[in-house]
Amino acid sequence: MTGTPARLLIVGPQGSGKGTQGARIAEMFGIPAISTGDVFRANINGGTELGKRVQAIIQAGDLVPDALTGEVVRDRIGQADAAHGFLLDGYPRNLGQVADLDGFLDEGGVQLTAVIELSVPRDESIARISVRAKEQGRADDTPGAIAHRLSIYENETAPILDVYRERGIVDEIDGVGTLDEITDRIVSALEARGLVRRAAA
């Protein structure tokens, strides 16, 4: 495979579909999708000590502390399957984590290739999360917790996009439409940056 290494970050509010799209894009480009949420949930379901700490934080509607999240991400990016690319979902989520990630990537002499911003109206995000909560029985998707997390995103996570825009690596993608339509928009933007999809098996 030739072309630009796919070291990606997908950003969007809760309910934007970034988890689903991130998994699709990672598969298409042959890179691991690294979702902090999935890592944390695996620990919760496994009843680990980390899982117990994380569960208490999430049930309160809060986010896992930066230091704890950073440890998990650094370890995951350092694994062999991420050597030639990765897709981050859920990290970095604030300016402090951007600096931490920059430092870690600089140590390896690499940098992010592109940042995918899934743009979804707030009312659309709330509607999608409400449906998901009913379908999956997610205890952390109460109306109060949803509003709290969206406010945290708007106040803390959205500003990281300004940093990446200054670097010229943000692709804003309309996150409203069918799954395939949104995926096609993302792929087109990445291919325009010189990224090459993995050949079909």
Secondary structure by P-SEA (a helix, b strand, c coil): ccccccccccccccccaaaaaaaaaaaaaccccccaaaaaaaaaaaccaaaaaaaaaaaacccccaaaaaaaaaaaaacccccccbbbccccccaaaaaaaaaaaaaacccccbbbbbcccaaaaaaaaaaaaaacccccccaaaaaaaaaaaacccaaaaaaaaaacccccccccccaaaaaaaaaaaaaaacccccccc
